[in-house]
């Protein structure tokens, strides 16, 4: 995966904006969104890519997101599916050599 794919996915994610929904998991989902977004920004600002600690945090976020997504209304699921895809793109991207 290349840097341009991350940039495109990030721009698409940011353009969508936070979905309107009611869930007892809204707080954790917002935290997951913020952490994945932070990893994207770090990746885009760094030529080294994500370090081992950020990769581990990102993996934990994706696991948590998988657990919470099934409980959401169908209308807001696409936002979180795209967020999951963005996180997976980051994990699959290797830093430039």
CNS distance restraints for C-alpha pairs under 8 A (distance, minus, plus):
assign (resid   1 and name CA) (resid   5 and name CA) 6.67 0.50 0.50
assign (resid   1 and name CA) (resid   6 and name CA) 7.96 0.50 0.50
assign (resid   1 and name CA) (resid  89 and name CA) 6.86 0.50 0.50
assign (resid   1 and name CA) (resid  92 and name CA) 6.43 0.50 0.50
assign (resid   1 and name CA) (resid  93 and name CA) 5.03 0.50 0.50
assign (resid   1 and name CA) (resid  94 and name CA) 7.47 0.50 0.50
assign (resid   2 and name CA) (resid   6 and name CA) 6.89 0.50 0.50
assign (resid   2 and name CA) (resid  93 and name CA) 6.43 0.50 0.50
assign (resid   3 and name CA) (resid   7 and name CA) 6.27 0.50 0.50
assign (resid   3 and name CA) (resid  44 and name CA) 7.73 0.50 0.50
assign (resid   3 and name CA) (resid  93 and name CA) 7.75 0.50 0.50
assign (resid   4 and name CA) (resid   8 and name CA) 6.07 0.50 0.50
assign (resid   5 and name CA) (resid   9 and name CA) 6.10 0.50 0.50
assign (resid   5 and name CA) (resid  89 and name CA) 7.98 0.50 0.50
assign (resid   6 and name CA) (resid  10 and name CA) 5.94 0.50 0.50
assign (resid   6 and name CA) (resid  40 and name CA) 7.76 0.50 0.50
assign (resid   6 and name CA) (resid  86 and name CA) 7.09 0.50 0.50
assign (resid   6 and name CA) (resid  89 and name CA) 6.73 0.50 0.50
assign (resid   6 and name CA) (resid  90 and name CA) 7.05 0.50 0.50
assign (resid   7 and name CA) (resid  11 and name CA) 6.10 0.50 0.50
assign (resid   7 and name CA) (resid  44 and name CA) 7.79 0.50 0.50
assign (resid   8 and name CA) (resid  12 and name CA) 6.20 0.50 0.50
assign (resid   9 and name CA) (resid  13 and name CA) 6.12 0.50 0.50
assign (resid   9 and name CA) (resid  86 and name CA) 6.21 0.50 0.50
assign (resid  10 and name CA) (resid  14 and name CA) 6.11 0.50 0.50
assign (resid  10 and name CA) (resid  40 and name CA) 7.41 0.50 0.50
assign (resid  10 and name CA) (resid  86 and name CA) 7.07 0.50 0.50
assign (resid  11 and name CA) (resid  15 and name CA) 6.09 0.50 0.50
assign (resid  12 and name CA) (resid  16 and name CA) 6.47 0.50 0.50
assign (resid  13 and name CA) (resid  17 and name CA) 7.15 0.50 0.50
assign (resid  13 and name CA) (resid  79 and name CA) 7.57 0.50 0.50
assign (resid  13 and name CA) (resid  82 and name CA) 6.96 0.50 0.50
assign (resid  13 and name CA) (resid  83 and name CA) 7.04 0.50 0.50
assign (resid  16 and name CA) (resid  79 and name CA) 7.46 0.50 0.50
assign (resid  18 and name CA) (resid  79 and name CA) 7.77 0.50 0.50
assign (resid  19 and name CA) (resid  76 and name CA) 5.81 0.50 0.50
assign (resid  19 and name CA) (resid  79 and name CA) 7.01 0.50 0.50
assign (resid  20 and name CA) (resid  76 and name CA) 7.29 0.50 0.50
assign (resid  21 and name CA) (resid  73 and name CA) 7.69 0.50 0.50
assign (resid  21 and name CA) (resid  76 and name CA) 6.92 0.50 0.50
assign (resid  22 and name CA) (resid  26 and name CA) 7.05 0.50 0.50
assign (resid  23 and name CA) (resid  72 and name CA) 7.30 0.50 0.50
assign (resid  25 and name CA) (resid  29 and name CA) 6.07 0.50 0.50
assign (resid  25 and name CA) (resid  68 and name CA) 7.20 0.50 0.50
assign (resid  26 and name CA) (resid  30 and name CA) 6.03 0.50 0.50
assign (resid  27 and name CA) (resid  31 and name CA) 6.30 0.50 0.50
assign (resid  28 and name CA) (resid  32 and name CA) 6.18 0.50 0.50
assign (resid  29 and name CA) (resid  33 and name CA) 6.12 0.50 0.50
assign (resid  29 and name CA) (resid  65 and name CA) 7.13 0.50 0.50
assign (resid  29 and name CA) (resid  68 and name CA) 7.78 0.50 0.50
assign (resid  30 and name CA) (resid  34 and name CA) 6.16 0.50 0.50
assign (resid  31 and name CA) (resid  35 and name CA) 6.13 0.50 0.50
assign (resid  32 and name CA) (resid  36 and name CA) 6.11 0.50 0.50
assign (resid  32 and name CA) (resid  61 and name CA) 5.71 0.50 0.50
assign (resid  32 and name CA) (resid  64 and name CA) 7.98 0.50 0.50
assign (resid  32 and name CA) (resid  65 and name CA) 7.20 0.50 0.50
assign (resid  33 and name CA) (resid  37 and name CA) 6.01 0.50 0.50
assign (resid  33 and name CA) (resid  83 and name CA) 7.12 0.50 0.50
assign (resid  34 and name CA) (resid  38 and name CA) 6.04 0.50 0.50
assign (resid  35 and name CA) (resid  39 and name CA) 6.27 0.50 0.50
assign (resid  35 and name CA) (resid  58 and name CA) 7.54 0.50 0.50
assign (resid  35 and name CA) (resid  61 and name CA) 7.69 0.50 0.50
assign (resid  36 and name CA) (resid  40 and name CA) 6.29 0.50 0.50
assign (resid  36 and name CA) (resid  58 and name CA) 6.45 0.50 0.50
assign (resid  36 and name CA) (resid  61 and name CA) 7.44 0.50 0.50
assign (resid  36 and name CA) (resid  83 and name CA) 7.73 0.50 0.50
assign (resid  36 and name CA) (resid  87 and name CA) 6.30 0.50 0.50
assign (resid  37 and name CA) (resid  41 and name CA) 6.26 0.50 0.50
assign (resid  38 and name CA) (resid  42 and name CA) 6.09 0.50 0.50
assign (resid  39 and name CA) (resid  43 and name CA) 6.03 0.50 0.50
assign (resid  39 and name CA) (resid  50 and name CA) 7.37 0.50 0.50
assign (resid  39 and name CA) (resid  54 and name CA) 6.95 0.50 0.50
assign (resid  39 and name CA) (resid  58 and name CA) 7.50 0.50 0.50
assign (resid  40 and name CA) (resid  44 and name CA) 6.13 0.50 0.50
assign (resid  40 and name CA) (resid  90 and name CA) 7.22 0.50 0.50
assign (resid  41 and name CA) (resid  45 and name CA) 6.07 0.50 0.50
assign (resid  42 and name CA) (resid  46 and name CA) 5.99 0.50 0.50
assign (resid  42 and name CA) (resid  49 and name CA) 7.72 0.50 0.50
assign (resid  42 and name CA) (resid  50 and name CA) 7.36 0.50 0.50
assign (resid  43 and name CA) (resid  47 and name CA) 7.37 0.50 0.50
assign (resid  43 and name CA) (resid  48 and name CA) 7.65 0.50 0.50
assign (resid  43 and name CA) (resid  49 and name CA) 5.02 0.50 0.50
assign (resid  43 and name CA) (resid  50 and name CA) 5.88 0.50 0.50
assign (resid  43 and name CA) (resid  90 and name CA) 7.96 0.50 0.50
assign (resid  44 and name CA) (resid  49 and name CA) 7.83 0.50 0.50
assign (resid  47 and name CA) (resid  95 and name CA) 6.63 0.50 0.50
assign (resid  47 and name CA) (resid  96 and name CA) 6.72 0.50 0.50
assign (resid  48 and name CA) (resid  95 and name CA) 5.43 0.50 0.50
assign (resid  48 and name CA) (resid  96 and name CA) 7.09 0.50 0.50
assign (resid  49 and name CA) (resid  93 and name CA) 7.97 0.50 0.50
assign (resid  49 and name CA) (resid  94 and name CA) 6.77 0.50 0.50
assign (resid  49 and name CA) (resid  95 and name CA) 4.71 0.50 0.50
assign (resid  49 and name CA) (resid  96 and name CA) 7.77 0.50 0.50
assign (resid  50 and name CA) (resid  54 and name CA) 5.88 0.50 0.50
assign (resid  50 and name CA) (resid  55 and name CA) 6.21 0.50 0.50
assign (resid  50 and name CA) (resid  95 and name CA) 7.76 0.50 0.50
assign (resid  51 and name CA) (resid  55 and name CA) 6.24 0.50 0.50
assign (resid  52 and name CA) (resid  56 and name CA) 6.19 0.50 0.50
assign (resid  53 and name CA) (resid  57 and name CA) 6.28 0.50 0.50
assign (resid  54 and name CA) (resid  58 and name CA) 5.96 0.50 0.50
assign (resid  55 and name CA) (resid  59 and name CA) 6.12 0.50 0.50
assign (resid  55 and name CA) (resid  91 and name CA) 6.64 0.50 0.50
assign (resid  56 and name CA) (resid  60 and name CA) 6.28 0.50 0.50
assign (resid  57 and name CA) (resid  61 and name CA) 6.21 0.50 0.50
assign (resid  58 and name CA) (resid  62 and name CA) 6.23 0.50 0.50
assign (resid  58 and name CA) (resid  87 and name CA) 6.82 0.50 0.50
assign (resid  58 and name CA) (resid  91 and name CA) 7.81 0.50 0.50
assign (resid  59 and name CA) (resid  63 and name CA) 6.25 0.50 0.50
assign (resid  59 and name CA) (resid  91 and name CA) 7.99 0.50 0.50
assign (resid  60 and name CA) (resid  64 and name CA) 6.19 0.50 0.50
assign (resid  61 and name CA) (resid  65 and name CA) 5.98 0.50 0.50
assign (resid  62 and name CA) (resid  66 and name CA) 6.10 0.50 0.50
assign (resid  62 and name CA) (resid  84 and name CA) 6.25 0.50 0.50
assign (resid  62 and name CA) (resid  87 and name CA) 6.95 0.50 0.50
assign (resid  62 and name CA) (resid  88 and name CA) 7.96 0.50 0.50
assign (resid  63 and name CA) (resid  67 and name CA) 6.43 0.50 0.50
assign (resid  64 and name CA) (resid  68 and name CA) 6.35 0.50 0.50
assign (resid  65 and name CA) (resid  69 and name CA) 5.89 0.50 0.50
assign (resid  65 and name CA) (resid  80 and name CA) 7.71 0.50 0.50
assign (resid  65 and name CA) (resid  84 and name CA) 7.25 0.50 0.50
assign (resid  66 and name CA) (resid  70 and name CA) 7.27 0.50 0.50
assign (resid  68 and name CA) (resid  72 and name CA) 7.14 0.50 0.50
assign (resid  69 and name CA) (resid  77 and name CA) 6.63 0.50 0.50
assign (resid  69 and name CA) (resid  80 and name CA) 6.97 0.50 0.50
assign (resid  69 and name CA) (resid  81 and name CA) 7.98 0.50 0.50
assign (resid  72 and name CA) (resid  76 and name CA) 6.92 0.50 0.50
assign (resid  72 and name CA) (resid  77 and name CA) 6.36 0.50 0.50
assign (resid  73 and name CA) (resid  77 and name CA) 6.55 0.50 0.50
assign (resid  74 and name CA) (resid  78 and name CA) 7.73 0.50 0.50
assign (resid  76 and name CA) (resid  80 and name CA) 7.16 0.50 0.50
assign (resid  77 and name CA) (resid  81 and name CA) 6.06 0.50 0.50
assign (resid  78 and name CA) (resid  82 and name CA) 6.11 0.50 0.50
assign (resid  79 and name CA) (resid  83 and name CA) 6.28 0.50 0.50
assign (resid  80 and name CA) (resid  84 and name CA) 6.07 0.50 0.50
assign (resid  81 and name CA) (resid  85 and name CA) 6.21 0.50 0.50
assign (resid  82 and name CA) (resid  86 and name CA) 6.13 0.50 0.50
assign (resid  83 and name CA) (resid  87 and name CA) 6.29 0.50 0.50
assign (resid  84 and name CA) (resid  88 and name CA) 6.21 0.50 0.50
assign (resid  85 and name CA) (resid  89 and name CA) 6.11 0.50 0.50
assign (resid  86 and name CA) (resid  90 and name CA) 6.36 0.50 0.50
assign (resid  87 and name CA) (resid  91 and name CA) 6.43 0.50 0.50
assign (resid  88 and name CA) (resid  92 and name CA) 6.16 0.50 0.50
assign (resid  89 and name CA) (resid  93 and name CA) 6.14 0.50 0.50
